[in-house]
């Protein structure tokens, strides 16, 4: 049912005005600072763990690279020794 503005009750107008006011609600400074503080606390725990994981990954990559290099150097030595035996 459609009412003209003059036919609406005062209670309906107040209700509509309160709904409009609530739809433009913004965050207060206190809420923003609380969220920021929580994010910083979480980051203070996460960052050292992340750095530790990165360090362990780099060390593992270096060990694997070194092991691969040793494998090829050993094969080269075997080939050179084999070549010397053929001569």
C-alpha positions in Angstrom: 0.0 0.0 0.0 1.3 3.4 -0.9 1.0 6.4 1.4 1.5 10.1 0.6 4.1 11.7 2.9 1.4 13.6 4.8 -0.4 10.3 5.5 2.6 8.6 7.2 2.6 8.4 10.9 5.2 10.1 13.0 6.4 6.7 14.2 7.0 5.5 10.6 8.9 8.7 9.8 11.1 8.3 12.8 11.8 4.7 12.0 12.7 5.6 8.4 15.0 8.4 9.6 16.8 6.0 12.0 17.3 3.4 9.3 18.8 6.1 7.0 21.1 7.3 9.8 22.3 3.7 10.5 23.2 3.1 6.9 25.8 5.8 6.9 27.6 4.4 10.0 31.4 4.7 9.9 34.1 3.2 12.0 35.2 5.1 15.0 38.8 5.8 15.6 38.8 3.4 18.6 37.6 0.6 16.4 40.2 1.3 13.8 43.0 1.4 16.4 41.8 -1.8 17.9 41.9 -3.6 14.6 45.3 -2.2 13.8 46.7 -3.3 17.2 45.4 -6.8 16.6 47.0 -7.0 13.2 50.3 -5.8 14.5 50.2 -8.5 17.3 49.4 -11.2 14.7 52.2 -9.9 12.4 54.7 -9.9 15.3 54.1 -13.7 15.6 53.9 -14.4 11.9 57.0 -12.5 10.7 59.7 -14.4 12.6 58.1 -17.7 11.6 58.0 -16.7 8.0 61.7 -15.6 8.1 62.6 -18.9 9.6 60.8 -20.8 6.9 62.5 -18.7 4.2 65.9 -19.3 5.8 65.4 -23.1 6.0 64.2 -23.2 2.4 67.3 -21.4 1.2 69.5 -23.7 3.2 67.8 -26.7 1.7 68.2 -25.4 -1.8 71.9 -24.7 -1.2 72.4 -28.2 0.2 70.6 -29.7 -2.8 72.6 -27.6 -5.3 75.8 -28.6 -3.5 74.9 -32.3 -3.6 74.0 -32.0 -7.3 77.4 -30.3 -8.0 79.3 -33.0 -6.1 77.4 -35.7 -8.1 78.5 -34.2 -11.4 82.1 -33.6 -10.2 82.3 -37.2 -9.0 81.0 -38.4 -12.4 83.6 -36.1 -14.2 86.4 -37.6 -12.0 85.2 -41.1 -12.9 85.1 -40.3 -16.6 88.6 -38.8 -16.5 89.9 -41.8 -14.6 88.2 -44.1 -17.1 89.6 -42.1 -20.0 93.1 -42.4 -18.4 92.7 -46.1 -18.1 91.8 -46.4 -21.8 95.0 -44.6 -22.9 
